Amino acid sequence: MTKSEFGTPGQIEVVLKTLQQSEEPLTAEKLRDRLPPGPYRISKEQLSGLLEDQVALGHVHRFKFYISKSSRYWTRDVEFYARECTLRAIHEGRPYTQSEVWAKLKTMLKDYTVDRYKQLLRHMVREKQVCEWPPFLGGRTKLLSARPPEAQAYIQDALAKIGKKLGIVPEQLIETVAELRKRERRAVEAAAPSMDDLCRTILDRMVQIKPAAASGAPVSLRELRKAVGIERAGFDAAVFHLAEQGRVAIHHHDYPSSLTEGERNEMVTDGRGNYYSAISLRY
C-alpha cells in the first residue's frame, strides 16, 4: 500500500481496518471518532479525501446520507448492506409484508430503488435467507420473516380478526374454543364402546375368525385387530384386560427384533419392548 497525499500506508491500513470492523456504514466524522489516537487520528478533511481516494480504488464503497447530510463509507457494498438491514428488520416480532419492510428501510437504503429492492428480496427468499409466509386470514399479500411459518401466528391473527368482527376480545374466543373441544371429547367418549363391550366383541370375533378357537386354538392378533376394527390403543388395552382377568392367554413373540417395524406395529405391545402375536381362550 503506497503513500498518497491523503495519508501514509499505515494510516490507510488503520482506516480500512476500522471500517471493516464496523457493523454499518460510517460518516467520515463517526469514523474519525473510532480511529486510534496519535498519528492515525487525522483531520476530518484529510480523512474525507483518503476515503474518496479509496472509493476510486474500489477498496471502499460510498453510501448516500442517512441521518446526517454526509456520505457514509464502508468496506462492504450496498447489496451486503441491504441484506443485513433486511435481516435485522425481520429478525423478531411478527412477519411483515414486502411494503412494510421497504417502509422501514427506504431511508437507510437511499442507494436502492424499490424495484431493485424487490428483486433483492426475491433472491433472499430463493436463497432461504428470508422465509415467505402465506397470507393471513382474509389477506392477499405474502409475508416475510426470518422464521418459517408458525401456526400460532395464524391462530392469533385469526382470533384477533374474528374477535374484532364480533366485538369480543380474543380471550373469550379461546374460552369458547376450549368449551367446544370439551364437548367434542365428551361426545367421542360417549360414543366409544365400553371396555366390557370391547372384550365381548374380541371374544366373539375370535370364534368367528377361527371356530377352533372355541377349543383353545390360537388366533392371530393381526387378523383379530382387523376383524374388530377399532383403534390400536383401545384394542391393545382390551386384550391386556382379558389377559389380566385370565380369560385369554396372549403369546409372546420371541424375536421381535427380527421383524420389520411394520410387522411389529401389527402386533400387540405393552410398550416395554414385549410384542404378542397370537391370542387363545383359557378354560
N, C-alpha and C positions, 0 to 999 in steps of 0.2 A: 504494500500500500504506500504510494508516494505522497510526498508533501504537496499541498495545494495552498492557494492564497487564503483559504478559509481555515486551515488547521494543519497540525502535524499528523503524521500517520498514527501516533499514539492517541491523539485527541479524536481522530476519526474512528479509530477502533473502539474507544470507550463510548462514543455517541451511538455507534451501531449496536454495541452490546447492550446498552441501556434501553434502546428501542426494542431490541429483541426480547428483553425480559418483561416488557410492558404487556399488559393484557388487552390493551386497546390503543388506537392511535393517539398521539400526543401533539399538542401545540409546541412551538419552539420554547415558549415560556415555561410550560409544565415540564418539558424535557430538561431544560436547564436546571430547574429545581432538583431534579433527580441525579444530576451529574455529580461525581465526587468533587470535593473542594480542591483548591490548588490550581495547577495548570490546566486541568480539564474543565473548570468552570468558566468557559469562555463567554464573551458578551452575547447578548441576545441577537444583535445584528450579525456577528460573526457566525453564530450557530445557524441562523436562518440561511446565510449564504452557504454554509457547509451542507446543510440539508438539501438545498436546491441542487447543489453540485452532485450529491449522492442520488437524487432523483434522476438527474440527467444520465448518470452512470447505470441506473437500474438497480441500485442497491437499496433504495428506499422508495416507498410509494407515498404520493401526496393524496390526502383526502380533503374534501370540501369541509368548511367550518360546520360546527355542530352547535355548541352553546355560545362560544365566543365568536368573533368575526375573523379569527385567524385560521389558516390552513392547519391541518393535522398531518402527522407523519408516522409511518410505521414500516417495519421491515416486511410485513405480510401484506398481500394485495387485497383489493376491495372485495373479491369474492370470498376469501377466507374470513374477512371481517363480517360480511353479510351472513355467512353461515353461522359464525359464532353468535352474532346478535340474535339470530333466529332461535338457536338452541336455548339461549338464556331466556328469551321471551316466552317460550312454551314449556320451560323446564318444570314448572309447578302450576298448580291450580287447574282450572277447567280447560277443556280443549277450546281452541279459537278457530273462527273462520279465517280464510285467507285475507279477507279485507281487514279484519281486526288485527291480525299480525302486522300487516303493512301499515296500518294506522299507528301502531306502537313504534314502528321502526323507521318510518319515512324521514323523520327529521335527522336521524343518525346516518341514514344511507342516502345522502344527497347525491352521491355519485351513481346511484341506481335509479332507473325509471321503473314504474310499476310493472310494465310488461317484462322487463328484464328480471325483476324480482319474482314474478310469477313463474318464469322459466326456471329460475334457480330452485324454487320450491318443488317444482316437478322433478328436478334432478335429485333433490334431497329425499323425496318420497320414494323414488325408484331405488336409491341407494340405502333406504331404510334408516336414514338419519332422523327422518321425521315420519311419524305414524299418521296415516289418514283414517279418520273415523267416519262411519256412515252418518247421515243427518239425524238429528234428534227428532222426536215425535213432532209431526206437523211441519218439520223443516225440509228444505230442499238443498241446502248447502252442506257439502262435506266439511269436516272439521280436522284440525291439525293439533297434534300433541306429541310430546316426547315419549309417551307411553302407548302401548297397544290399547285398543278399545276395551273399556271396562263396563260390564253390565250394570254395576252400581250407579255409574254416572247417568246412564239412560233411565234407570228406575227413578232416581232423584229428580231428574228433569221432567219425566212424565208425571210424577206425583205433584210437582210444583205447578205444572200447567193444568192438570185436572182440578187441583185444589183451587186455582185462580178462577177457573171456569165455573166451579160450583160455589165459590165463595166460602171455602173452608180451608183450614190450614193442613199442610201435608201430614201432620201427626194424626189428625182424625182419619185420614185415608189409610194410614198404616194400621191403625186400630181396626178399621173396617176390613182390611185385607186379612189381618190376623184372625178376626172372628170368622170370616169366610173359610179360611183354612181349617179352623177347628170344626166347623160344620161338615166340611168335606171328609175330614178324618173320622168324625163320628158316623157319617153315612157309610163310609167304607167298612168301618169296624162292625156296624150293624148288619151290613150285607154279607160280611165274611162268615163262613161256616165255623161253628164252634169246634173245639178240639175233639169232643166226642163224635161229632158228625164226620170229621176228617178221618178219625180212627175207624169208624164203621165203614166208610167208603173204601179205605185201603184194604180192609179185611175182605169186603165183598169183591173188589177188583182182583184180588189175588186168586180167588177161586175161578172167577170168570176168565182170567188170562190162562190159568193153568188148573184144570179140575183136580189134578193130582195134588195140588197144594192143600186140599182138604185132608190129605193123609200125611202131610208134613213135607211134601216135596218143595225145594227152594224155588223162589220166583226172582227173576232179575229185577233189581231195583230200578234199572234204567227203563225197562218196559213198563213197570208198575207206575213210575212217575208220569210217563206219557199217558197212560190209561186214566190216571186220576185227574190229570190236567190242572194242577194248582201250582202256585209259585213255589220256588225251591225251598225257601226258608220255612214255609208252612208245612210242606211235605216232610222235610227232614225232621222238624220238631215233632210231628205226629208219629213218625217211625220210631224215634227215640222214646217217645211217651209210651208206645205199645211195648217196646222192649223193656222199659223200666217196670211196667205192670206185669211182665212175664208172659204176655200173650203171644209174643213172637220172638224169634231169635234172628239176629242180623249177623251176616257172615263177613268177617274182616278180610280185606284183600291183603295178601302177604307182601306183595312187592309193588306198591303204588308208584314208586319212582321209575318203574319200567314202563309206565303208561304215559301217553301224551297228556297235555293239560286238558284237552277237550274230553278225553276219556275219563279223567279224574272228575271233571265237572259234572259228568252224568251220574256219578255215584253219590251216595250219602256220606257226608263227612261231619265229624264232630268239631272241626276247626282246630284240632290239636295234631294234625298230621295223620289221623286214622281215617281210612276210607272203607266203605262197606258196599259190596257188590250184589248181595242177594239177601232175601228175607224168607223165613219159613214160619209156619204156625207152630205153636207149642201146646202140648196137651198135658 
